[in-house]
Amino acid sequence: MGNIRDYFQGKKSYVFFWSIGLLLELYLVTFGRNKAGIWLGPIGLLLTGLLIGILPLFFLKERLLEDAISPKINKKFNWKLALAVGMGCILIIIILLPNILFRFPIDPLQSDIIPTLLDLYIHRFIQGIPVYTEGLCNGVPCTPNYLPLHWLPFLISYYLNFDPRILGLIFLTLAISISYGRILITSVPVQFLWLIGLTGPLWLFLWMKFQSEAFGHTTESMITAWYIILGLGIWINTVSSGIIGTLFTLLSRYSVAFWLPVFGIGKMISDRKYFYYWIMGVLIGVMGIYIIPFLILEDDLGAFLRGFSSYPIAAMGEWKGQAWQAAGDPPWQLFRGSGFAAWFYTFVPGDLVTKFTICRYTHLCISLGGALLAFGIWYRNRKRIPHGILWVYSLKVYLTIFYAFMIVPYEYLWMVPSGFSIIIFLVTIQAHDFSPTK
């Protein structure tokens, strides 16, 4: 097998820079947050994400990739590794979560995300009130715009009477553990096993330690779990896993909306049977989970468009700054070094509406461009690399571009593309040849 030094010497420089990209991305979103500055931070996040998603295409060996996800391998599951990783994550949660819950109580004066989930969506659903009608959110007029799988799972914590933030971490731990057990199902050199087993729990530790408010004020841990499940599903490359991952993400947040059409087109070109069953399953799921119960039966067909159109209104409020900021101060949420919105605010000429509008449509165009780039990654490499692997890499590239140019780049949102890097790491380890090249 050789030792670690042989491994790096034999694989040229691609694997080295890919490893640096993984480490730098994790640094920028955790203990190095804001340290790169307002202007360099977004560049760092964009470049590291692209490196993570593209460089493996240059160093994965084609001869090994032919057998990387064969049907025989796909039937196995590494229970020992999954349990070890899961226990590691649980230990970290036990150590760090009590302090987070103490520091960040569920209080609409600190953050309205979880109070809105509980007092608006869950309350209305339980009481039989139409969920998506306009009303009051914590005493303020609002238009409900969270899709069902962003809030429905919290019925579990409601009926079992425990903190909903714990539920998000349960989903995240399960997603990470299952991914380890499902992907790492072939032998890995012993000298790498300690590193591989620690990566998931280490990622969770760094996020909970240095982005504590993301776990105290938001439910992003659950959304991250859904995207990890999507990555696992498209890597497994079965219709059922693809449908499950698609529904979890599509019915919780709009982020994946630009990527899914190019994924569908690719499947229609390469595997029409998969495409037809996948699109049918997704349509049935969307109808059954969202359209029929919340739009048709509640006689509110305009709810989706109302919710979608409310996003720019809420975003413009962030561009005007926080209530506690002095007039003329740069908007707090834009100038955190986590996105290019601050560039538009600072360098685009015109009034605030003009800056905001240009940023918004730039995000739209660049996201479409990111989806086309993702398709190009698959199309160019489709004859030499298994498609499940290619689509995982393409989604990482797309998510990086989408989140870097968001009109309101909340720091906690980067948990999704950062967490998706766990799937990238595992898929690459699984497909990689560990034998040193002499």
C-alpha positions, 0 to 999 in steps of 0.5 A: 500500500505504501505510506502517506508520503508515497501517496502524495508523491505519486499523485502529482499536485492535483490531490494536494491542492484538492486537500488544501481546498477542503481545509481552506473552505472549512477554515473560511466558514468556521474558525477563520470566518470573517478573517479573510475580509469583506472582499477576499472572503467571497473570493476564497469561498468561491475558489475553494468550492470550485477546487473541491468540485473540479480537481478530482476529475484530474486525479481519479484513475479511470481504470478504477472508476469503472468499478467504483460503484458497481451493483455488487458494491452498492449492496454493502454497508459499513456498519462499524464505520457508520456507528463510529462516526455517529457516536463521534457526532453524538459525543460532540453534540452532547458536549457543545449543544447545552451551551448553545441552547443556553446562549441562544434561546428561542426568542423572536427578538433574537431570531424569528426563524424558529419562532415562525416555524413553531408559532405560524406553520406548526400551529396553523397545521395542527389547528387546521388553519390554511398554512400559507395564507398571509398573516402575522409572524411574531406580530409582524405582517408576513407571507409564509414562504417556507416549503413543507419539508422545511417545517413539517419534520418539526411535528416530530419534536412538537409531539414528542415535546423536545427542542426542535434544534435537537431534531435538526442535529439528529437528521444531520448526524444520521445523514453523515453516518449513513453516508460514511457507511454507504460510500466507504464500503471497500477497503481503505489503507489503515494509515488513512482510516483514522483521518477518514473517520474523524472528518465528519465529527471534526466538521460538526465540531468546528461548525458547532464551536465557531458558528454556534448561532447557526445551530441556536437560531436556525434549522440549517442543520436539517437543510444540510442533512437533506443536501447530504442525502441528495448527494448520497442518492445521486452517487448511489445512482438508483431511481429511489435514492434519486427521488428521495434526495430530490424531494427532500431538497426541492421541497425545503429550499429553492437552491437546487432548482437551477441544477435539477433541470440539467440533471434531468436532461443528463439523465434523459440523454444517458438513462431514459428509464431512470429519467422517466421513473425519476421525473414521475416519482418527483412529480407524484411527491411534489403533488402529494406533499405540497400541491394537493394538501396545501394549494388545492385542498386549502383552495390557495393556488396562489400561495407559491407565487406569493411566497416566492415573490416575498423573498426579494421584499425580505431581502431588500429589508436586509439591504437597508440595514438592521434597526440597531444600525446608524443611518448610512452604515453598511448593511450588517448581513451583506458585509460579513465576508460570506458573499459578493453582495457587498461588492454590488452594494459598494461598486455598482453605481446608482441608488439602493434599488438599482444596486439591489436589482442588479445584484438580484439578476446577476445572481439569477444569471450566474446561477443559470451559468453554474447549472450549465457548467455543472452540465458541462462537467457531466457531459465532458467526462461522461464516457470515462467517469461513472455518472453518479460521481460526476453529478456529485461533483457538478452539484458541488460546483453549482452550490458554490456558485449559487451561494457565493452570489446570494443577494443576502449572504447569511453566514449560516447558509454556507453550512449547506455547501460546506456540509456537501463537501463531506460527500465530495470527500467520501466519494473521492476517497471511495473512487481513489486508487491508494496505491502509490505511483512509482 
